[in-house]
Amino acid sequence: MANVPTFWLKNKRTDEDRQRVLDALADSVRGFQLLKEHLEAELADVQREIRARNSYGEIPNWDRWVADRLGYARCLDKIIERLSF
């Protein structure tokens, strides 16, 4: 498998350990691709929601709502990044 994010191999000190992880990932590629597609759709929805509610008056505590949405989007983006191989 090419281009596996280093996240997956972190703390794997031996070639055998690394290979076990790579084999497990290879066995799960299709499932990870499906999950990634769903997370990308969720991220697009969150981003659309943020753009749609850009008025301070629409939501009480708007600043906190935006911070929460942006944090959620950042989390989704990080997971998507780790599923990109």
MMTF fields as JSON, N, C-alpha, C and O atoms, coordinates in Angstrom:
{
  "mmtfVersion": "1.0.0",
  "mmtfProducer": "UNKNOWN",
  "numBonds": 339,
  "numAtoms": 340,
  "numGroups": 85,
  "numChains": 1,
  "numModels": 1,
  "chainsPerModel": [1],
  "groupsPerChain": [85],
  "chainIdList": ["A"],
  "bondAtomList": [4, 2, 8, 6, 12, 10, 16, 14, 20, 18, 24, 22, 28, 26, 32, 30, 36, 34, 40, 38, 44, 42, 48, 46, 52, 50, 56, 54, 60, 58, 64, 62, 68, 66, 72, 70, 76, 74, 80, 78, 84, 82, 88, 86, 92, 90, 96, 94, 100, 98, 104, 102, 108, 106, 112, 110, 116, 114, 120, 118, 124, 122, 128, 126, 132, 130, 136, 134, 140, 138, 144, 142, 148, 146, 152, 150, 156, 154, 160, 158, 164, 162, 168, 166, 172, 170, 176, 174, 180, 178, 184, 182, 188, 186, 192, 190, 196, 194, 200, 198, 204, 202, 208, 206, 212, 210, 216, 214, 220, 218, 224, 222, 228, 226, 232, 230, 236, 234, 240, 238, 244, 242, 248, 246, 252, 250, 256, 254, 260, 258, 264, 262, 268, 266, 272, 270, 276, 274, 280, 278, 284, 282, 288, 286, 292, 290, 296, 294, 300, 298, 304, 302, 308, 306, 312, 310, 316, 314, 320, 318, 324, 322, 328, 326, 332, 330, 336, 334],
  "bondOrderList": [1, 1, 1, 1, 1, 1, 1, 1, 1, 1, 1, 1, 1, 1, 1, 1, 1, 1, 1, 1, 1, 1, 1, 1, 1, 1, 1, 1, 1, 1, 1, 1, 1, 1, 1, 1, 1, 1, 1, 1, 1, 1, 1, 1, 1, 1, 1, 1, 1, 1, 1, 1, 1, 1, 1, 1, 1, 1, 1, 1, 1, 1, 1, 1, 1, 1, 1, 1, 1, 1, 1, 1, 1, 1, 1, 1, 1, 1, 1, 1, 1, 1, 1, 1],
  "groupList": [{"groupName": "MET", "atomNameList": ["N", "CA", "C", "O"], "elementList": ["N", "C", "C", "O"], "formalChargeList": [0, 0, 0, 0], "bondAtomList": [1, 0, 2, 1, 3, 2], "bondOrderList": [1, 1, 2], "singleLetterCode": "M", "chemCompType": "L-PEPTIDE LINKING"}, {"groupName": "ALA", "atomNameList": ["N", "CA", "C", "O"], "elementList": ["N", "C", "C", "O"], "formalChargeList": [0, 0, 0, 0], "bondAtomList": [1, 0, 2, 1, 3, 2], "bondOrderList": [1, 1, 2], "singleLetterCode": "A", "chemCompType": "L-PEPTIDE LINKING"}, {"groupName": "ASN", "atomNameList": ["N", "CA", "C", "O"], "elementList": ["N", "C", "C", "O"], "formalChargeList": [0, 0, 0, 0], "bondAtomList": [1, 0, 2, 1, 3, 2], "bondOrderList": [1, 1, 2], "singleLetterCode": "N", "chemCompType": "L-PEPTIDE LINKING"}, {"groupName": "VAL", "atomNameList": ["N", "CA", "C", "O"], "elementList": ["N", "C", "C", "O"], "formalChargeList": [0, 0, 0, 0], "bondAtomList": [1, 0, 2, 1, 3, 2], "bondOrderList": [1, 1, 2], "singleLetterCode": "V", "chemCompType": "L-PEPTIDE LINKING"}, {"groupName": "PRO", "atomNameList": ["N", "CA", "C", "O"], "elementList": ["N", "C", "C", "O"], "formalChargeList": [0, 0, 0, 0], "bondAtomList": [1, 0, 2, 1, 3, 2], "bondOrderList": [1, 1, 2], "singleLetterCode": "P", "chemCompType": "L-PEPTIDE LINKING"}, {"groupName": "THR", "atomNameList": ["N", "CA", "C", "O"], "elementList": ["N", "C", "C", "O"], "formalChargeList": [0, 0, 0, 0], "bondAtomList": [1, 0, 2, 1, 3, 2], "bondOrderList": [1, 1, 2], "singleLetterCode": "T", "chemCompType": "L-PEPTIDE LINKING"}, {"groupName": "PHE", "atomNameList": ["N", "CA", "C", "O"], "elementList": ["N", "C", "C", "O"], "formalChargeList": [0, 0, 0, 0], "bondAtomList": [1, 0, 2, 1, 3, 2], "bondOrderList": [1, 1, 2], "singleLetterCode": "F", "chemCompType": "L-PEPTIDE LINKING"}, {"groupName": "TRP", "atomNameList": ["N", "CA", "C", "O"], "elementList": ["N", "C", "C", "O"], "formalChargeList": [0, 0, 0, 0], "bondAtomList": [1, 0, 2, 1, 3, 2], "bondOrderList": [1, 1, 2], "singleLetterCode": "W", "chemCompType": "L-PEPTIDE LINKING"}, {"groupName": "LEU", "atomNameList": ["N", "CA", "C", "O"], "elementList": ["N", "C", "C", "O"], "formalChargeList": [0, 0, 0, 0], "bondAtomList": [1, 0, 2, 1, 3, 2], "bondOrderList": [1, 1, 2], "singleLetterCode": "L", "chemCompType": "L-PEPTIDE LINKING"}, {"groupName": "LYS", "atomNameList": ["N", "CA", "C", "O"], "elementList": ["N", "C", "C", "O"], "formalChargeList": [0, 0, 0, 0], "bondAtomList": [1, 0, 2, 1, 3, 2], "bondOrderList": [1, 1, 2], "singleLetterCode": "K", "chemCompType": "L-PEPTIDE LINKING"}, {"groupName": "ARG", "atomNameList": ["N", "CA", "C", "O"], "elementList": ["N", "C", "C", "O"], "formalChargeList": [0, 0, 0, 0], "bondAtomList": [1, 0, 2, 1, 3, 2], "bondOrderList": [1, 1, 2], "singleLetterCode": "R", "chemCompType": "L-PEPTIDE LINKING"}, {"groupName": "ASP", "atomNameList": ["N", "CA", "C", "O"], "elementList": ["N", "C", "C", "O"], "formalChargeList": [0, 0, 0, 0], "bondAtomList": [1, 0, 2, 1, 3, 2], "bondOrderList": [1, 1, 2], "singleLetterCode": "D", "chemCompType": "L-PEPTIDE LINKING"}, {"groupName": "GLU", "atomNameList": ["N", "CA", "C", "O"], "elementList": ["N", "C", "C", "O"], "formalChargeList": [0, 0, 0, 0], "bondAtomList": [1, 0, 2, 1, 3, 2], "bondOrderList": [1, 1, 2], "singleLetterCode": "E", "chemCompType": "L-PEPTIDE LINKING"}, {"groupName": "GLN", "atomNameList": ["N", "CA", "C", "O"], "elementList": ["N", "C", "C", "O"], "formalChargeList": [0, 0, 0, 0], "bondAtomList": [1, 0, 2, 1, 3, 2], "bondOrderList": [1, 1, 2], "singleLetterCode": "Q", "chemCompType": "L-PEPTIDE LINKING"}, {"groupName": "SER", "atomNameList": ["N", "CA", "C", "O"], "elementList": ["N", "C", "C", "O"], "formalChargeList": [0, 0, 0, 0], "bondAtomList": [1, 0, 2, 1, 3, 2], "bondOrderList": [1, 1, 2], "singleLetterCode": "S", "chemCompType": "L-PEPTIDE LINKING"}, {"groupName": "GLY", "atomNameList": ["N", "CA", "C", "O"], "elementList": ["N", "C", "C", "O"], "formalChargeList": [0, 0, 0, 0], "bondAtomList": [1, 0, 2, 1, 3, 2], "bondOrderList": [1, 1, 2], "singleLetterCode": "G", "chemCompType": "PEPTIDE LINKING"}, {"groupName": "HIS", "atomNameList": ["N", "CA", "C", "O"], "elementList": ["N", "C", "C", "O"], "formalChargeList": [0, 0, 0, 0], "bondAtomList": [1, 0, 2, 1, 3, 2], "bondOrderList": [1, 1, 2], "singleLetterCode": "H", "chemCompType": "L-PEPTIDE LINKING"}, {"groupName": "ILE", "atomNameList": ["N", "CA", "C", "O"], "elementList": ["N", "C", "C", "O"], "formalChargeList": [0, 0, 0, 0], "bondAtomList": [1, 0, 2, 1, 3, 2], "bondOrderList": [1, 1, 2], "singleLetterCode": "I", "chemCompType": "L-PEPTIDE LINKING"}, {"groupName": "TYR", "atomNameList": ["N", "CA", "C", "O"], "elementList": ["N", "C", "C", "O"], "formalChargeList": [0, 0, 0, 0], "bondAtomList": [1, 0, 2, 1, 3, 2], "bondOrderList": [1, 1, 2], "singleLetterCode": "Y", "chemCompType": "L-PEPTIDE LINKING"}, {"groupName": "CYS", "atomNameList": ["N", "CA", "C", "O"], "elementList": ["N", "C", "C", "O"], "formalChargeList": [0, 0, 0, 0], "bondAtomList": [1, 0, 2, 1, 3, 2], "bondOrderList": [1, 1, 2], "singleLetterCode": "C", "chemCompType": "L-PEPTIDE LINKING"}],
  "groupTypeList": [0, 1, 2, 3, 4, 5, 6, 7, 8, 9, 2, 9, 10, 5, 11, 12, 11, 10, 13, 10, 3, 8, 11, 1, 8, 1, 11, 14, 3, 10, 15, 6, 13, 8, 8, 9, 12, 16, 8, 12, 1, 12, 8, 1, 11, 3, 13, 10, 12, 17, 10, 1, 10, 2, 14, 18, 15, 12, 17, 4, 2, 7, 11, 10, 7, 3, 1, 11, 10, 8, 15, 18, 1, 10, 19, 8, 11, 9, 17, 17, 12, 10, 8, 14, 6],
  "groupIdList": [1, 2, 3, 4, 5, 6, 7, 8, 9, 10, 11, 12, 13, 14, 15, 16, 17, 18, 19, 20, 21, 22, 23, 24, 25, 26, 27, 28, 29, 30, 31, 32, 33, 34, 35, 36, 37, 38, 39, 40, 41, 42, 43, 44, 45, 46, 47, 48, 49, 50, 51, 52, 53, 54, 55, 56, 57, 58, 59, 60, 61, 62, 63, 64, 65, 66, 67, 68, 69, 70, 71, 72, 73, 74, 75, 76, 77, 78, 79, 80, 81, 82, 83, 84, 85],
  "secStructList": [7, 7, 1, 7, 7, 4, 4, 4, 4, 6, 6, 7, 7, 1, 2, 2, 2, 2, 2, 2, 2, 2, 2, 2, 2, 2, 2, 6, 2, 2, 2, 2, 2, 2, 2, 2, 2, 2, 2, 2, 2, 2, 2, 2, 2, 2, 2, 2, 2, 2, 2, 2, 6, 7, 7, 6, 6, 6, 1, 6, 6, 2, 2, 2, 2, 2, 2, 2, 2, 2, 2, 2, 2, 2, 2, 2, 2, 2, 2, 2, 2, 2, 6, 7, 7],
  "xCoordList": [0.84, 0.0, 0.877, 1.766, 0.626, 1.411, 0.702, -0.52, 1.484, 0.949, 0.082, -0.939, 0.465, -0.254, 0.189, 1.386, -0.756, -0.374, 0.445, 0.173, 1.434, 2.315, 1.562, 2.034, 0.382, -0.446, -0.626, -0.56, -0.852, -1.135, 0.076, -0.072, 1.263, 2.474, 3.191, 4.264, 2.599, 3.186, 3.391, 2.507, 4.53, 4.903, 5.07, 5.15, 5.124, 5.403, 6.895, 7.352, 7.64, 9.099, 9.728, 10.808, 9.07, 9.678, 8.978, 7.83, 9.696, 9.109, 7.911, 6.937, 7.987, 6.885, 5.624, 4.529, 5.783, 4.634, 4.045, 2.826, 4.905, 4.442, 3.691, 2.65, 4.228, 3.591, 2.228, 1.297, 2.107, 0.806, -0.245, -1.392, 0.177, -0.741, -1.109, -2.281, -0.133, -0.397, -1.324, -2.205, -1.128, -2.001, -3.439, -4.394, -3.579, -4.913, -5.6, -6.798, -4.847, -5.418, -5.824, -6.882, -4.982, -5.282, -6.575, -7.358, -6.789, -8.006, -9.254, -10.371, -9.068, -10.195, -10.373, -11.165, -9.66, -9.649, -11.053, -11.397, -11.859, -13.185, -14.067, -14.779, -14.021, -14.788, -14.336, -15.16, -13.024, -12.495, -12.894, -13.176, -12.92, -13.333, -14.786, -15.127, -15.636, -17.043, -17.196, -17.958, -16.474, -16.516, -16.032, -16.637, -14.948, -14.404, -15.434, -15.592, -16.13, -17.154, -18.267, -18.722, -18.7, -19.752, -19.258, -19.994, -18.03, -17.48, -17.286, -17.498, -16.891, -16.754, -18.105, -18.195, -19.149, -20.498, -20.928, -21.518, -20.633, -20.959, -20.198, -20.764, -18.928, -18.121, -18.707, -18.795, -19.104, -19.716, -21.006, -21.275, -21.8, -23.032, -22.734, -23.412, -21.731, -21.358, -20.894, -21.284, -20.067, -19.568, -20.708, -20.733, -21.644, -22.811, -23.669, -24.181, -23.813, -24.599, -23.967, -24.675, -22.658, -21.969, -22.193, -22.492, -22.049, -22.237, -23.685, -23.937, -24.628, -26.044, -26.464, -27.407, -25.787, -26.162, -25.083, -24.455, -24.877, -23.821, -24.303, -23.558, -25.534, -26.089, -26.041, -26.449, -25.55, -25.448, -26.801, -26.888, -27.858, -29.161, -29.928, -30.907, -29.495, -30.24, -30.132, -31.075, -28.995, -28.721, -28.232, -27.293, -28.87, -28.315, -26.914, -26.676, -26.016, -24.63, -23.988, -23.335, -24.191, -23.708, -22.222, -21.796, -21.437, -19.983, -19.627, -18.725, -20.315, -20.064, -20.532, -19.889, -21.656, -22.173, -21.17, -20.883, -20.645, -19.669, -18.4, -17.853, -17.933, -16.736, -16.949, -16.057, -18.119, -18.439, -18.445, -17.847, -19.114, -19.191, -17.801, -17.478, -16.982, -15.628, -14.766, -13.971, -14.921, -14.188, -14.607, -13.771, -15.895, -16.408, -15.87, -15.461, -15.878, -15.365, -13.877, -13.418, -13.129, -11.694, -11.47, -10.556, -12.285, -12.194, -12.504, -11.766, -13.581, -13.923, -12.793, -12.437, -12.232, -11.139, -9.925, -9.281, -9.622, -8.488, -8.724, -7.818, -9.927, -10.243, -10.18, -9.641, -10.728, -10.681, -9.238, -8.892, -8.408, -6.982, -6.348, -5.544, -6.7, -6.122, -6.677, -6.086, -7.795, -8.365, -7.955, -8.42, -7.093, -6.662, -5.401, -4.285, -5.592, -4.46, -4.904, -4.098],
  "yCoordList": [-1.185, 0.0, 1.237, 1.384, 2.096, 3.324, 4.455, 4.455, 5.4, 6.632, 6.428, 7.099, 5.535, 5.357, 6.466, 6.627, 7.241, 8.29, 7.711, 6.61, 8.461, 7.986, 7.717, 6.967, 8.338, 8.098, 6.607, 6.162, 5.834, 4.412, 3.612, 2.545, 4.118, 3.371, 3.917, 3.438, 4.902, 5.502, 4.437, 3.617, 4.459, 3.535, 2.09, 1.192, 1.851, 0.505, 0.452, 0.988, -0.19, -0.117, -1.167, -0.945, -2.287, -3.335, -3.407, -2.989, -3.943, -4.132, -5.075, -4.905, -6.057, -7.0, -6.301, -6.543, -5.438, -4.675, -3.779, -3.715, -3.086, -2.212, -3.017, -2.589, -4.173, -5.0, -5.508, -5.595, -5.842, -6.277, -5.172, -5.424, -3.955, -2.824, -2.618, -2.427, -2.655, -2.474, -3.56, -3.281, -4.791, -5.887, -5.674, -5.895, -5.248, -4.994, -3.859, -3.93, -2.813, -1.706, -2.155, -1.774, -2.962, -3.458, -4.278, -4.212, -5.033, -5.839, -4.979, -5.441, -3.742, -2.877, -1.69, -0.794, -1.666, -0.491, -0.086, 1.093, -1.004, -0.642, -0.051, 0.927, -0.63, -0.085, 1.317, 2.189, 1.538, 2.871, 3.866, 5.027, 3.425, 4.314, 4.74, 5.907, 3.792, 4.126, 5.093, 6.057, 4.837, 5.737, 7.126, 8.129, 7.183, 8.469, 9.239, 10.447, 8.55, 9.201, 9.786, 10.905, 9.041, 9.536, 10.733, 11.701, 10.671, 11.781, 13.016, 14.135, 12.837, 13.981, 14.642, 15.868, 13.841, 14.395, 15.151, 16.227, 14.592, 15.258, 16.577, 17.582, 16.582, 17.806, 18.862, 20.033, 18.462, 19.408, 19.984, 21.175, 19.154, 19.631, 20.643, 21.665, 20.366, 21.282, 22.616, 23.678, 22.559, 23.792, 24.594, 25.822, 23.902, 24.559, 25.201, 26.309, 24.494, 25.005, 26.282, 27.236, 26.3, 27.49, 28.673, 29.779, 28.444, 29.527, 30.012, 31.2, 29.113, 29.478, 30.303, 31.089, 30.131, 30.842, 31.834, 31.723, 32.796, 33.755, 35.036, 36.012, 35.037, 36.22, 36.057, 35.026, 37.063, 37.026, 36.844, 36.222, 37.379, 37.371, 36.063, 35.859, 35.185, 33.946, 32.958, 32.221, 32.948, 31.926, 32.607, 33.402, 32.296, 32.798, 32.21, 31.06, 32.953, 32.499, 32.061, 31.021, 32.876, 32.57, 32.243, 31.31, 33.003, 32.779, 31.386, 30.74, 30.931, 29.583, 28.511, 27.473, 28.778, 27.838, 27.67, 26.553, 28.796, 28.746, 28.029, 27.209, 28.325, 27.66, 26.148, 25.371, 25.74, 24.315, 23.682, 22.626, 24.32, 23.802, 23.721, 22.743, 24.75, 24.741, 23.654, 23.009, 23.454, 22.375, 21.013, 20.13, 20.839, 19.585, 19.357, 18.25, 20.422, 20.322, 19.982, 19.178, 20.581, 20.288, 18.825, 18.181, 18.311, 16.904, 15.988, 15.036, 16.265, 15.468, 15.498, 14.47, 16.682, 16.828, 15.989, 15.376, 15.966, 15.179, 13.684, 12.966, 13.22, 11.796, 11.45, 10.409, 12.318, 12.087, 12.006, 11.152, 12.884, 12.871, 11.532, 10.998, 10.994, 9.728, 8.522, 7.443, 8.705, 7.63, 7.728, 6.952, 8.674, 8.902, 8.118, 8.598, 6.926, 6.121, 5.201, 4.437],
  "zCoordList": [0.0, 0.0, 0.0, 0.838, -0.918, -1.01, -0.277, -0.127, 0.164, 0.754, 1.992, 2.148, 2.851, 4.111, 5.056, 5.29, 5.608, 6.55, 7.715, 8.195, 8.148, 9.221, 10.519, 11.373, 10.663, 11.835, 12.097, 13.243, 11.035, 11.17, 11.626, 12.221, 11.353, 11.684, 12.92, 13.29, 13.539, 14.73, 15.816, 16.065, 16.437, 17.521, 17.071, 17.909, 15.778, 15.271, 14.967, 13.957, 15.839, 15.757, 14.842, 14.295, 14.678, 13.864, 12.505, 12.351, 11.541, 10.218, 10.286, 9.554, 11.157, 11.319, 11.82, 11.312, 12.812, 13.329, 12.248, 12.089, 11.505, 10.43, 9.369, 8.872, 9.036, 8.009, 8.462, 7.661, 9.74, 10.273, 10.128, 9.761, 10.424, 10.294, 8.821, 8.497, 7.947, 6.515, 5.977, 5.164, 6.426, 5.999, 6.487, 5.742, 7.732, 8.285, 7.532, 7.256, 7.199, 6.444, 5.041, 4.54, 4.418, 3.073, 3.074, 2.127, 4.119, 4.226, 4.431, 4.198, 4.862, 5.225, 4.29, 4.581, 3.184, 2.314, 1.867, 1.958, 1.397, 0.891, 1.993, 1.763, 3.164, 4.286, 4.649, 4.923, 4.651, 4.933, 3.85, 4.149, 2.6, 1.51, 1.681, 1.485, 2.047, 2.283, 3.447, 3.365, 4.525, 5.679, 5.284, 5.66, 4.53, 4.092, 3.26, 3.437, 2.359, 1.542, 2.409, 2.168, 3.403, 4.312, 5.12, 5.308, 5.592, 6.37, 5.5, 5.968, 4.252, 3.346, 3.096, 3.029, 2.958, 2.793, 4.044, 3.95, 5.213, 6.481, 6.597, 7.028, 6.219, 6.264, 5.332, 5.702, 4.142, 3.207, 3.791, 3.636, 4.456, 5.098, 6.191, 6.295, 7.0, 8.087, 7.51, 7.995, 6.482, 5.871, 5.243, 5.335, 4.61, 4.021, 5.12, 4.956, 6.229, 7.356, 7.918, 8.24, 8.034, 8.545, 7.6, 8.05, 6.296, 5.324, 5.31, 5.11, 5.519, 5.469, 6.685, 6.604, 7.782, 9.022, 9.397, 10.45, 8.532, 8.774, 9.439, 9.524, 9.905, 10.558, 12.071, 12.606, 12.746, 14.207, 14.876, 15.935, 14.272, 14.917, 14.814, 15.531, 13.938, 13.723, 14.881, 15.169, 15.529, 16.538, 17.818, 17.778, 18.959, 20.216, 20.415, 20.045, 20.972, 21.174, 19.86, 19.781, 18.844, 17.506, 17.49, 16.81, 18.233, 18.23, 18.745, 18.211, 19.754, 20.278, 19.297, 19.137, 18.648, 17.655, 16.51, 16.082, 16.022, 14.937, 15.403, 14.666, 16.599, 17.121, 17.203, 16.86, 17.652, 17.729, 16.341, 16.135, 15.397, 14.024, 13.39, 12.715, 13.608, 13.041, 13.679, 12.996, 14.974, 15.646, 15.138, 14.948, 14.92, 14.38, 12.967, 12.618, 12.162, 10.795, 10.809, 9.998, 11.714, 11.818, 12.203, 11.688, 13.087, 13.489, 12.306, 12.052, 11.586, 10.416, 9.397, 8.822, 9.179, 8.22, 8.619, 7.768, 9.895, 10.387, 10.174, 9.753, 10.459, 10.258, 8.772, 8.398, 7.929, 6.481, 6.011, 5.195, 6.521, 6.171, 6.535, 5.771, 7.679, 8.13, 7.374, 7.4, 6.71, 5.903, 4.437, 3.603, 4.13, 2.732, 2.423, 2.626, 1.939, 1.476, 0.369, -0.16]
}
